[in-house]
Amino acid sequence: MRKAEKRTKIALDESRTLMLGAQILLGFQFHGPFQNAFDALPHYAKVAYLGAIAAMVIVVGLLITPSAYHRIVERGDAGAAIDRLITQVAALTLLPFAVALALDLFVAGSAMQGLLTAGAMAGAGLIAAIGFWYGPNIFNRGRPEHDDEGESSKASTEAKIELVLTESRVVLPGAQALLGFQLAIVLTDGFAQLPGHAKLLHGAALGCIALATILLVTPAAYHRIVYAGAMVEAFYKIASRFVLAATVFLALGLSADIDVIVAKITGMPLAAGIAAGSAFIVLVGLWHIWPLSRRRARKVGRSE
């Protein structure tokens, strides 16, 4: 594997670290409102909880964006352009991640000791996260220059396959964790008290996340069973389609469950519908509409 391809793989592997933590935290946020003690939380804690969910949806949307962009725009090729995008997205993602973590600590503090403890826990969490995540960038003035071989690099078929399998692993662990939380929800007392249409909507969300998980597992199984692990171009194209299709169902599943969660917390179906619709637009916009527009713009630029 050449230097450009290795750098891109390392960048994607680093995104996997963020993604697993982000989707486990989002899964907890989806699960929390169905616990018996949630209704006893003060109003300000529930507002903070909604803020944490919104922040984590943004985090998940941003973290998957480079993989979708790499599939759609770069067609699996490695180089400085995709490396910069992954780096920029990571830097942008850490702020809403820190905010969501702080808000979740605020909710936990509210449940334990009240507003003063909640504020102290949230403040300490926010300062620690920003300090550790952004501090090195502030104080490190001697970062090496980019040493890739040009703006982009045509990757070999073997490298493309390794990168697309890495990108499926970026999303898969988090999707599986989220699926586990969604399955656990149906066994809670809070879920039993939901109206019938909300239960059906959660069932649809569960089905979408399950299908996304199946699609993300498929490339590895397909590669092993059909191609016996051979590095062929045909498999790379199929794997890319599976990964991109999985993101559509992931967006649908997340948006549907946001409708259920917001309606349960606020008791306002209209607000829940707006929140779910907004989440879907943001996720599909980041994962499909923006990359497709960038690919089209690139084609137009080359034809002129």
Backbone as numpy.savetxt, mean C-alpha at the origin, in Angstrom:
# Nx Ny Nz CAx CAy CAz Cx Cy Cz
23.30 -10.04 -12.72 22.46 -8.84 -12.72 23.34 -7.59 -12.72
23.07 -6.67 -13.66 23.86 -5.47 -13.76 23.56 -4.49 -12.61
24.43 -3.47 -12.51 24.33 -2.54 -11.38 22.97 -1.85 -11.33
22.47 -1.37 -12.48 21.18 -0.67 -12.50 20.06 -1.59 -12.03
20.08 -2.83 -12.50 19.04 -3.79 -12.13 19.13 -4.13 -10.64
20.35 -4.26 -10.12 20.53 -4.58 -8.71 20.04 -3.44 -7.83
20.32 -2.19 -8.23 19.85 -1.04 -7.46 18.33 -1.00 -7.40
17.69 -1.27 -8.53 16.22 -1.26 -8.57 15.65 -2.35 -7.68
16.26 -3.54 -7.70 15.78 -4.62 -6.85 15.94 -4.29 -5.37
17.07 -3.69 -5.00 17.28 -3.30 -3.61 16.24 -2.27 -3.19
15.96 -1.32 -4.06 14.95 -0.29 -3.75 13.58 -0.92 -3.53
13.22 -1.89 -4.38 11.93 -2.57 -4.22 11.90 -3.40 -2.94
13.01 -4.04 -2.61 13.08 -4.82 -1.36 12.88 -3.91 -0.15
13.42 -2.70 -0.22 13.22 -1.75 0.89 11.76 -1.32 0.99
11.08 -1.22 -0.15 9.65 -0.89 -0.14 8.85 -2.00 0.53
9.31 -3.26 0.38 8.60 -4.37 1.01 8.57 -4.21 2.53
9.66 -3.68 3.10 9.70 -3.47 4.55 8.61 -2.52 4.99
8.43 -1.43 4.26 7.40 -0.46 4.58 6.00 -1.02 4.34
5.85 -1.75 3.24 4.52 -2.22 2.86 3.92 -3.18 3.88
4.71 -4.13 4.36 4.17 -5.09 5.31 3.69 -4.39 6.57
4.52 -3.48 7.11 4.11 -2.75 8.31 2.89 -1.89 8.06
2.82 -1.27 6.89 1.71 -0.38 6.57 0.39 -1.14 6.50
0.39 -2.27 5.80 -0.88 -2.97 5.63 -1.30 -3.74 6.89
-0.34 -4.15 7.71 -0.72 -4.73 9.01 -1.38 -3.66 9.88
-0.81 -2.46 9.87 -1.40 -1.36 10.64 -2.77 -1.00 10.09
-2.92 -0.98 8.76 -4.22 -0.70 8.17 -5.22 -1.80 8.52
-4.76 -3.05 8.54 -5.63 -4.15 8.93 -6.13 -3.99 10.35
-5.24 -3.55 11.26 -5.66 -3.28 12.63 -6.72 -2.19 12.66
-6.52 -1.16 11.85 -7.48 -0.05 11.82 -8.84 -0.50 11.29
-8.86 -1.42 10.35 -10.13 -1.97 9.88 -10.79 -2.84 10.94
-9.98 -3.48 11.76 -10.49 -4.43 12.75 -10.99 -3.73 14.01
-10.34 -2.63 14.39 -10.62 -1.97 15.66 -12.06 -1.59 15.91
-12.76 -0.97 14.94 -14.15 -0.54 15.21 -15.11 -1.67 15.55
-14.72 -2.92 15.32 -15.60 -4.04 15.61 -15.35 -4.62 17.00
-14.37 -4.08 17.72 -14.11 -4.53 19.08 -15.10 -3.90 20.05
-15.39 -4.60 21.13 -16.43 -4.15 22.07 -16.12 -2.80 22.70
-14.84 -2.54 22.95 -14.47 -1.30 23.64 -14.45 -0.08 22.73
-14.58 -0.28 21.43 -14.43 0.86 20.52 -15.53 1.90 20.74
-16.76 1.45 20.93 -17.88 2.39 21.10 -17.72 3.26 22.33
-16.95 2.80 23.32 -16.75 3.58 24.54 -15.68 4.66 24.38
-14.96 4.68 23.26 -13.95 5.71 23.06 -14.58 7.09 22.98
-13.89 8.13 23.46 -14.42 9.49 23.32 -14.46 9.91 21.86
-15.26 10.93 21.59 -15.47 11.38 20.21 -14.15 11.77 19.55
-13.29 12.48 20.29 -12.03 12.94 19.68 -11.14 11.77 19.29
-11.22 10.66 20.01 -10.43 9.49 19.66 -10.94 8.85 18.37
-12.25 8.85 18.20 -12.82 8.30 16.96 -12.45 9.15 15.75
-12.42 10.46 15.94 -11.99 11.35 14.86 -10.53 11.08 14.50
-9.70 10.90 15.53 -8.29 10.57 15.29 -8.17 9.24 14.57
-9.03 8.30 14.90 -9.00 6.99 14.27 -9.29 7.11 12.77
-10.29 7.93 12.43 -10.60 8.15 11.01 -9.43 8.80 10.30
-8.76 9.74 10.97 -7.58 10.37 10.39 -6.47 9.38 10.13
-6.29 8.44 11.05 -5.26 7.42 10.89 -5.56 6.52 9.69
-6.84 6.16 9.52 -7.22 5.33 8.37 -6.93 6.07 7.07
-7.30 7.35 7.01 -7.05 8.14 5.79 -5.56 8.21 5.49
-4.75 8.43 6.51 -3.30 8.52 6.31 -2.74 7.19 5.81
-3.22 6.07 6.35 -2.69 4.78 5.95 -3.12 4.39 4.54
-4.30 4.83 4.11 -4.70 4.58 2.72 -3.75 5.31 1.77
-3.39 6.54 2.13 -2.42 7.29 1.33 -1.08 6.56 1.30
-0.66 6.05 2.46 0.62 5.33 2.55 0.62 4.12 1.63
-0.42 3.30 1.72 -0.49 2.09 0.89 -0.54 2.47 -0.59
-1.32 3.51 -0.91 -1.39 3.96 -2.29 -0.04 4.37 -2.83
0.72 5.13 -2.05 2.04 5.59 -2.49 3.03 4.44 -2.61
2.99 3.50 -1.68 3.98 2.42 -1.68 3.83 1.49 -2.89
2.63 1.31 -3.38 2.41 0.43 -4.52 2.63 1.16 -5.84
2.61 2.50 -5.81 2.74 3.29 -7.03 3.99 2.96 -7.85
5.21 2.86 -7.25 6.39 2.55 -8.08 6.28 1.22 -8.82
5.69 0.21 -8.18 5.55 -1.08 -8.85 4.64 -0.97 -10.07
3.50 -0.28 -9.91 2.59 -0.10 -11.05 3.25 0.75 -12.13
3.94 1.80 -11.74 4.64 2.68 -12.68 5.71 1.88 -13.45
6.44 1.05 -12.74 7.49 0.25 -13.36 6.91 -0.72 -14.38
5.77 -1.32 -14.07 5.13 -2.23 -15.01 4.62 -1.49 -16.24
3.92 -0.36 -16.01 3.19 0.31 -17.10 4.10 1.21 -17.93
4.92 2.01 -17.27 5.71 3.03 -17.98 7.06 2.49 -18.42
7.79 1.89 -17.49 9.16 1.44 -17.79 9.20 0.06 -18.43
8.08 -0.65 -18.43 7.99 -2.00 -19.00 9.03 -2.94 -18.40
9.33 -2.76 -17.10 10.24 -3.65 -16.41 11.70 -3.31 -16.53
12.04 -2.27 -17.28 13.45 -1.89 -17.42 13.93 -1.18 -16.16
15.22 -1.32 -15.87 15.81 -0.72 -14.68 16.52 0.58 -15.05
16.94 1.33 -14.03 17.71 2.54 -14.29 17.44 3.64 -13.29
18.07 4.78 -13.53 18.02 5.89 -12.59 16.61 6.44 -12.41
15.81 6.43 -13.49 14.47 7.04 -13.42 13.58 6.32 -12.40
13.51 4.99 -12.48 12.65 4.25 -11.54 13.24 4.27 -10.14
14.59 4.28 -10.03 15.22 4.38 -8.71 14.84 5.69 -8.03
14.88 6.79 -8.79 14.52 8.09 -8.22 13.07 8.11 -7.78
12.19 7.52 -8.59 10.78 7.49 -8.22 10.57 6.72 -6.92
11.21 5.56 -6.78 11.07 4.77 -5.55 11.58 5.56 -4.35
12.72 6.24 -4.52 13.28 7.04 -3.43 12.36 8.19 -3.05
11.84 8.90 -4.06 10.95 10.03 -3.80 9.66 9.57 -3.11
9.11 8.46 -3.57 7.88 7.93 -2.97 8.13 7.51 -1.53
9.27 6.86 -1.28 9.59 6.44 0.08 9.68 7.65 1.02
10.36 8.70 0.55 10.50 9.91 1.38 9.15 10.56 1.63
8.29 10.56 0.60 6.96 11.17 0.73 6.06 10.32 1.63
6.22 9.00 1.57 5.35 8.07 2.30 5.58 8.14 3.81
6.80 8.39 4.23 7.13 8.30 5.64 6.38 9.32 6.50
6.06 10.49 5.94 5.34 11.50 6.72 3.92 11.05 7.08
3.06 10.67 6.10 1.73 10.17 6.50 1.81 8.90 7.34
2.87 8.08 7.14 3.05 6.88 7.96 3.28 7.29 9.42
4.14 8.30 9.62 4.41 8.78 10.98 3.16 9.38 11.61
2.39 10.12 10.82 1.14 10.73 11.32 0.15 9.64 11.72
-0.01 8.61 10.86 -0.94 7.52 11.17 -0.53 6.78 12.43
0.76 6.54 12.58 1.25 5.86 13.78 0.98 6.69 15.03
1.22 8.00 14.92 0.97 8.88 16.06 -0.52 8.92 16.42
-1.38 8.96 15.41 -2.83 8.97 15.67 -3.29 7.66 16.29
-2.73 6.54 15.85 -3.08 5.25 16.47 -2.63 5.20 17.93
-1.45 5.76 18.21 -0.98 5.84 19.60 -1.89 6.77 20.41
-2.38 7.82 19.77 -3.32 8.73 20.44 -4.59 7.98 20.85
-5.11 7.16 19.94 -6.31 6.38 20.25 -6.03 5.39 21.38
-4.87 4.73 21.32 -4.52 3.78 22.38 -4.39 4.49 23.72
-3.76 5.67 23.74 -3.63 6.44 24.99 -4.97 6.87 25.53
-5.89 7.23 24.61 -7.24 7.63 25.03 -7.96 6.48 25.73
-7.76 5.27 25.22 -8.40 4.11 25.82 -7.79 3.74 27.16
-6.50 4.10 27.36 -5.81 3.70 28.59 -5.98 4.72 29.71
-5.68 5.99 29.44 -5.63 6.96 30.53 -6.29 8.30 30.23
-6.74 8.52 29.02 -7.39 9.79 28.72 -6.57 10.70 27.83
-7.01 11.95 27.71 -6.48 12.88 26.72 -5.01 13.20 26.95
-4.59 13.42 28.21 -3.21 13.80 28.48 -2.24 12.70 28.06
-2.54 11.47 28.45 -1.69 10.34 28.06 -1.71 10.15 26.55
-2.89 10.31 25.96 -3.00 10.16 24.51 -2.11 11.15 23.78
-2.14 12.42 24.22 -1.31 13.44 23.59 0.17 13.16 23.76
0.57 12.71 24.93 1.98 12.40 25.18 2.45 11.24 24.32
1.64 10.20 24.22 2.03 9.04 23.41 2.11 9.41 21.93
1.13 10.17 21.46 1.13 10.57 20.05 2.32 11.46 19.74
2.59 12.43 20.60 3.70 13.33 20.39 5.04 12.61 20.38
5.22 11.70 21.34 6.47 10.94 21.42 6.65 10.06 20.19
5.56 9.42 19.75 5.63 8.57 18.57 5.96 9.36 17.31
5.32 10.52 17.16 5.55 11.35 15.98 6.99 11.86 15.93
7.49 12.34 17.08 8.86 12.85 17.14 9.87 11.75 16.85
9.64 10.57 17.44 10.57 9.46 17.22 10.58 9.02 15.76
9.39 8.89 15.17 9.31 8.44 13.78 9.98 9.43 12.83
9.64 10.71 12.97 10.23 11.72 12.09 11.72 11.84 12.33
12.13 11.75 13.59 13.55 11.86 13.90 14.37 10.74 13.28
13.90 9.50 13.43 14.65 8.36 12.89 14.53 8.26 11.37
13.37 8.61 10.81 13.16 8.42 9.38 13.70 9.57 8.53
13.59 10.79 9.05 14.05 11.94 8.28 15.37 12.52 8.79
15.72 12.21 10.03 16.96 12.74 10.61 18.20 12.42 9.80
18.40 11.16 9.40 19.60 10.85 8.61 19.71 11.66 7.33
18.56 11.94 6.69 18.59 12.72 5.45 18.97 14.17 5.71
18.57 14.71 6.88 18.87 16.10 7.21 20.34 16.27 7.51
20.90 15.32 8.27 22.29 15.48 8.73 23.33 14.88 7.79
22.89 14.03 6.87 23.85 13.42 5.96 24.01 14.30 4.73
25.11 15.03 4.67 25.35 15.94 3.56 26.26 15.34 2.50
26.73 14.14 2.74 27.72 13.58 1.83 27.24 12.37 1.07
26.01 12.42 0.59 25.48 11.29 -0.16 26.21 11.12 -1.48
26.49 9.88 -1.88 27.20 9.67 -3.14 26.35 10.03 -4.33
27.01 10.42 -5.40 26.29 10.71 -6.63 25.75 9.42 -7.23
24.68 9.56 -8.02 24.11 8.40 -8.70 25.12 7.86 -9.69
25.39 6.56 -9.64 26.41 6.00 -10.51 25.86 5.00 -11.51
24.55 5.12 -11.78 23.97 4.21 -12.77 24.46 4.54 -14.18
24.35 3.57 -15.06 24.81 3.75 -16.42 23.73 4.41 -17.26
23.55 5.72 -17.07 22.58 6.46 -17.86 21.22 6.52 -17.22
20.28 7.12 -17.96 18.94 7.36 -17.45 18.14 6.07 -17.31
18.30 5.15 -18.22 17.56 3.90 -18.14 18.42 2.78 -18.71
18.04 1.56 -18.39 18.83 0.42 -18.83 17.88 -0.69 -19.25
18.06 -1.17 -20.47 17.24 -2.29 -20.94 17.62 -3.54 -20.16
16.68 -4.01 -19.37 16.97 -5.17 -18.53 16.85 -6.46 -19.33
17.63 -7.45 -18.94 17.52 -8.76 -19.55 16.20 -9.41 -19.12
15.80 -10.44 -19.86 14.57 -11.16 -19.50 14.66 -11.71 -18.09
15.80 -12.27 -17.73 15.99 -12.81 -16.39 15.81 -11.74 -15.32
16.40 -10.55 -15.57 16.28 -9.46 -14.60 14.84 -8.97 -14.51
14.15 -8.88 -15.65 12.76 -8.43 -15.65 11.88 -9.38 -14.84
12.11 -10.67 -15.00 11.33 -11.66 -14.25 11.60 -11.54 -12.76
12.87 -11.37 -12.41 13.20 -11.21 -10.98 12.56 -9.97 -10.39
12.52 -8.89 -11.18 11.94 -7.64 -10.68 10.42 -7.74 -10.54
9.75 -8.38 -11.51 8.30 -8.49 -11.41 7.89 -9.40 -10.25
8.69 -10.46 -10.00 8.41 -11.31 -8.84 8.66 -10.56 -7.54
9.68 -9.70 -7.52 9.93 -8.87 -6.34 8.76 -7.92 -6.11
8.24 -7.34 -7.19 7.11 -6.41 -7.05 5.85 -7.12 -6.56
5.66 -8.36 -6.96 4.51 -9.10 -6.42 4.70 -9.34 -4.93
5.96 -9.54 -4.50 6.24 -9.74 -3.08 6.15 -8.43 -2.29
6.24 -7.31 -2.95 6.03 -6.02 -2.27 4.60 -5.94 -1.74
3.66 -6.36 -2.56 2.24 -6.21 -2.23 1.69 -7.41 -1.47
2.17 -8.61 -1.77 1.55 -9.84 -1.27 1.50 -9.96 0.25
2.58 -9.77 1.01 2.49 -9.98 2.46 1.45 -9.07 3.12
1.41 -7.82 2.68 0.43 -6.90 3.24 -0.99 -7.30 2.90
-1.20 -7.75 1.65 -2.54 -8.19 1.25 -2.98 -9.40 2.06
-2.05 -10.30 2.32 -2.38 -11.48 3.12 -2.70 -11.09 4.56
-1.94 -10.15 5.11 -2.22 -9.70 6.47 -3.58 -9.02 6.55
-3.86 -8.20 5.55 -5.16 -7.52 5.51 -6.30 -8.52 5.37
-6.09 -9.55 4.56 -7.11 -10.60 4.41 -7.37 -11.30 5.74
-6.30 -11.54 6.51 -6.48 -12.17 7.82 -7.31 -11.32 8.76
-7.06 -10.01 8.78 -7.86 -9.12 9.62 -9.32 -9.10 9.16
-9.53 -9.09 7.84 -10.91 -9.06 7.33 -11.66 -10.34 7.70
-10.99 -11.47 7.65 -11.63 -12.72 8.04 -11.96 -12.73 9.53
-11.07 -12.17 10.34 -11.31 -12.15 11.79 -12.48 -11.25 12.15
-12.71 -10.20 11.36 -13.80 -9.26 11.66 -15.15 -9.97 11.72
-15.38 -10.94 10.83 -16.70 -11.57 10.73 -17.04 -12.37 11.98
-16.06 -12.62 12.86 -16.31 -13.39 14.08 -16.52 -12.50 15.30
-16.58 -11.19 15.10 -16.73 -10.27 16.23 -18.20 -9.92 16.46
-18.49 -9.47 17.69 -19.85 -9.03 18.02 -20.23 -7.79 17.21
-19.25 -6.92 16.99 -19.53 -5.70 16.23 -19.99 -6.00 14.83
-19.42 -7.02 14.21 -19.84 -7.36 12.85 -21.26 -7.92 12.86
-21.59 -8.70 13.87 -22.94 -9.28 13.95 -24.02 -8.21 14.06
-23.65 -7.04 14.57 -24.63 -5.96 14.75 -24.77 -5.07 13.52
-23.95 -5.30 12.50 -24.04 -4.47 11.29 -25.32 -4.77 10.52
-25.85 -3.77 9.80 -27.00 -4.04 8.93 -26.59 -4.98 7.79
-27.59 -5.60 7.18 -27.32 -6.60 6.15 -26.50 -6.09 4.99
-26.79 -4.87 4.52 -26.06 -4.36 3.35 -24.58 -4.13 3.68
-24.28 -3.75 4.93 -22.89 -3.54 5.33 -22.15 -4.88 5.37
-22.84 -5.93 5.82 -22.22 -7.26 5.83 -21.92 -7.72 4.40
-22.84 -7.46 3.48 -22.62 -7.83 2.09 -21.46 -7.05 1.49
-21.37 -5.78 1.84 -20.27 -4.95 1.32 -18.93 -5.44 1.85
-18.91 -5.82 3.14 -17.67 -6.38 3.68 -17.34 -7.70 3.01
-18.37 -8.50 2.70 -18.14 -9.75 1.98 -17.53 -9.50 0.60
-18.03 -8.45 -0.07 -17.47 -8.10 -1.38 -16.02 -7.65 -1.24
-15.74 -6.84 -0.20 -14.36 -6.39 0.05 -13.45 -7.59 0.33
-13.96 -8.51 1.13 -13.20 -9.72 1.45 -12.88 -10.52 0.19
-13.87 -10.64 -0.68 -13.66 -11.36 -1.93 -12.63 -10.69 -2.82
-12.66 -9.35 -2.87 -11.70 -8.62 -3.70 -10.27 -8.79 -3.18
-10.09 -8.70 -1.86 -8.75 -8.86 -1.30 -8.27 -10.30 -1.46
-9.18 -11.25 -1.31 -8.81 -12.65 -1.53 -8.38 -12.88 -2.97
-9.11 -12.29 -3.93 -8.75 -12.43 -5.33 -7.42 -11.75 -5.63
-7.19 -10.57 -5.02 -5.90 -9.89 -5.19 -4.76 -10.77 -4.68
-4.98 -11.42 -3.54 -3.96 -12.32 -2.99 -3.70 -13.49 -3.92
-4.77 -14.06 -4.46 -4.62 -15.18 -5.40 -3.83 -14.75 -6.64
-4.15 -13.58 -7.17 -3.46 -13.08 -8.37 -1.98 -12.82 -8.10
-1.66 -12.36 -6.89 -0.27 -12.07 -6.55 0.55 -13.34 -6.34
-0.10 -14.40 -5.91 0.59 -15.68 -5.73 0.77 -16.39 -7.07
-0.12 -16.12 -8.02 -0.14 -16.84 -9.29 1.17 -16.78 -10.08
1.85 -15.61 -10.20 3.09 -15.61 -11.01 4.11 -16.63 -10.56
4.34 -16.74 -9.25 5.33 -17.71 -8.77 4.90 -19.14 -9.08
3.60 -19.44 -8.85 3.11 -20.79 -9.13 3.16 -21.09 -10.63
2.74 -20.10 -11.44 2.73 -20.26 -12.90 4.14 -20.49 -13.43
5.08 -19.72 -12.91 6.48 -19.84 -13.36 7.04 -21.22 -13.05
6.70 -21.72 -11.87 7.25 -23.01 -11.45 6.57 -24.17 -12.17
5.23 -24.12 -12.30 4.49 -25.27 -12.84 4.52 -25.30 -14.36
4.27 -24.15 -14.99 4.16 -24.12 -16.45 5.52 -24.06 -17.13
6.41 -23.19 -16.59 7.70 -22.97 -17.25 8.87 -23.66 -16.54
8.59 -24.38 -15.43 9.65 -25.07 -14.67 10.79 -24.13 -14.31
10.44 -22.85 -14.06 11.44 -21.87 -13.65 12.25 -21.26 -14.77
11.93 -21.58 -16.03 12.70 -21.05 -17.16 12.46 -19.54 -17.30
13.53 -18.80 -17.65 13.45 -17.35 -17.79 13.07 -16.99 -19.23
11.77 -16.94 -19.50 11.29 -16.67 -20.85 10.44 -15.40 -20.85
10.47 -14.69 -21.98 9.78 -13.41 -22.11 8.27 -13.56 -21.93
7.71 -14.66 -22.42 6.26 -14.86 -22.33 5.79 -14.85 -20.89
6.56 -15.46 -19.99 6.15 -15.47 -18.58 6.18 -14.07 -17.99
7.22 -13.29 -18.32 7.32 -11.93 -17.78 6.08 -11.11 -18.12
5.60 -11.21 -19.35 4.41 -10.44 -19.75 3.17 -10.90 -18.98
3.03 -12.20 -18.79 1.89 -12.73 -18.03 1.96 -12.28 -16.58
3.14 -12.37 -15.98 3.31 -11.98 -14.58 2.98 -10.51 -14.38
3.39 -9.66 -15.31 3.09 -8.23 -15.21 1.58 -7.99 -15.19
0.86 -8.72 -16.04 -0.60 -8.56 -16.09 -1.25 -9.00 -14.77
-0.77 -10.08 -14.19 -1.32 -10.55 -12.91 -1.10 -9.51 -11.81
0.10 -8.95 -11.73 0.40 -7.96 -10.69 -0.47 -6.73 -10.85
-0.62 -6.23 -12.07 -1.44 -5.04 -12.31 -2.93 -5.33 -12.03
-3.40 -6.51 -12.43 -4.80 -6.86 -12.16 -5.06 -6.94 -10.65
-4.09 -7.44 -9.91 -4.25 -7.55 -8.45 -4.45 -6.19 -7.81
-3.77 -5.16 -8.33 -3.91 -3.83 -7.73 -5.32 -3.27 -7.93
-6.00 -3.65 -9.01 -7.38 -3.20 -9.22 -8.29 -3.77 -8.14
-8.17 -5.06 -7.88 -9.02 -5.70 -6.86 -8.62 -5.24 -5.46
-7.35 -4.95 -5.25 -6.92 -4.41 -3.96 -7.57 -3.05 -3.72
-7.60 -2.20 -4.74 -8.25 -0.89 -4.62 -9.74 -1.04 -4.33
-10.40 -1.97 -5.02 -11.82 -2.20 -4.79 -12.08 -2.70 -3.37
-11.26 -3.65 -2.91 -11.46 -4.21 -1.57 -11.23 -3.19 -0.47
-10.17 -2.40 -0.60 -9.89 -1.37 0.41 -11.01 -0.33 0.44
-11.46 0.11 -0.73 -12.49 1.14 -0.80 -13.81 0.65 -0.21
-14.17 -0.59 -0.51 -15.43 -1.14 0.01 -15.40 -1.22 1.54
-14.28 -1.66 2.10 -14.20 -1.76 3.55 -14.11 -0.39 4.21
-13.55 0.59 3.52 -13.56 1.95 4.06 -14.99 2.45 4.21
-15.84 2.12 3.25 -17.26 2.47 3.36 -17.87 1.87 4.62
-17.59 0.58 4.85 -18.14 -0.11 6.03 -17.62 0.52 7.32
-16.31 0.79 7.38 -15.69 1.30 8.61 -16.17 2.72 8.92
-16.16 3.59 7.91 -16.57 4.98 8.14 -18.04 5.05 8.54
-18.88 4.24 7.90 -20.31 4.22 8.26 -20.50 3.74 9.69
-19.72 2.75 10.11 -19.86 2.24 11.48 -19.42 3.27 12.51
-18.33 3.99 12.21 -17.80 4.95 13.17 -18.67 6.21 13.25
-19.09 6.71 12.08 -19.80 7.99 12.04 -21.31 7.86 12.04
-21.82 6.72 11.57 -23.26 6.57 11.42 -23.81 7.38 10.26
-22.94 7.81 9.32 -23.36 8.64 8.19 -23.03 7.92 6.89
-24.01 7.28 6.26 -23.75 6.54 5.01 -23.21 7.42 3.89
-23.67 8.67 3.81 -23.19 9.55 2.75 -21.69 9.83 2.89
-21.29 10.14 4.12 -19.87 10.38 4.38 -19.05 9.14 4.06
-19.60 7.97 4.39 -18.89 6.72 4.11 -18.72 6.51 2.62
-19.78 6.79 1.86 -19.71 6.64 0.41 -18.70 7.59 -0.21
-18.66 8.83 0.29 -17.70 9.81 -0.23 -16.27 9.37 0.10
-16.06 8.89 1.31 -14.73 8.42 1.70 -14.28 7.24 0.85
-15.19 6.30 0.62 -14.85 5.12 -0.18 -14.56 5.51 -1.62
-15.40 6.38 -2.18 -15.18 6.82 -3.56 -13.88 7.57 -3.71
-13.57 8.43 -2.73 -12.32 9.19 -2.77 -11.12 8.26 -2.70
-11.19 7.25 -1.82 -10.10 6.29 -1.70 -9.87 5.55 -3.01
-10.96 5.13 -3.65 -10.83 4.40 -4.91 -10.21 5.27 -5.99
-10.63 6.52 -6.07 -10.07 7.44 -7.07 -8.59 7.66 -6.83
-8.20 7.85 -5.57 -6.79 8.07 -5.25 -5.95 6.84 -5.61
-6.42 5.66 -5.22 -5.65 4.44 -5.44 -5.53 4.11 -6.93
-6.65 4.14 -7.64 -6.61 3.85 -9.08 -5.84 4.94 -9.82
-5.96 6.17 -9.35 -5.21 7.25 -9.98 -3.72 7.05 -9.85
-3.26 6.66 -8.65 -1.83 6.45 -8.43 -1.31 5.21 -9.15
-2.11 4.15 -9.16 -1.62 2.86 -9.65 -1.83 2.65 -11.14
-2.83 3.36 -11.74 -3.13 3.10 -13.15 -3.23 4.38 -14.00
-4.03 5.34 -13.57 -4.28 6.50 -14.42 -3.01 7.33 -14.62
-2.31 7.64 -13.52 -1.08 8.43 -13.67 -0.01 7.70 -14.47
0.29 6.41 -14.19 1.29 5.73 -15.03 0.89 5.65 -16.50
-0.39 5.39 -16.77 -0.83 5.33 -18.16 -0.68 6.68 -18.86
-0.98 7.75 -18.14 -0.81 9.08 -18.74 0.66 9.38 -19.00
1.53 8.94 -18.08 2.96 9.14 -18.27 3.48 8.33 -19.47
2.98 7.11 -19.63 3.40 6.30 -20.77 2.94 6.92 -22.09
1.73 7.44 -22.07 1.22 8.07 -23.30 2.02 9.33 -23.63
2.33 10.12 -22.59 3.12 11.33 -22.82 4.49 10.98 -23.35
5.08 9.90 -22.85 6.40 9.48 -23.32 6.35 9.06 -24.78
5.28 8.34 -25.18 5.14 7.94 -26.57 5.00 9.14 -27.49
4.20 10.13 -27.06 4.01 11.34 -27.85 5.33 12.09 -28.00
6.10 12.16 -26.91 7.39 12.85 -26.95 8.36 12.19 -27.90
8.34 10.86 -27.96 9.26 10.15 -28.84 8.87 10.28 -30.31
7.55 10.42 -30.56 7.07 10.50 -31.93 7.29 11.87 -32.56
7.53 12.89 -31.71 7.71 14.25 -32.24 9.13 14.48 -32.74
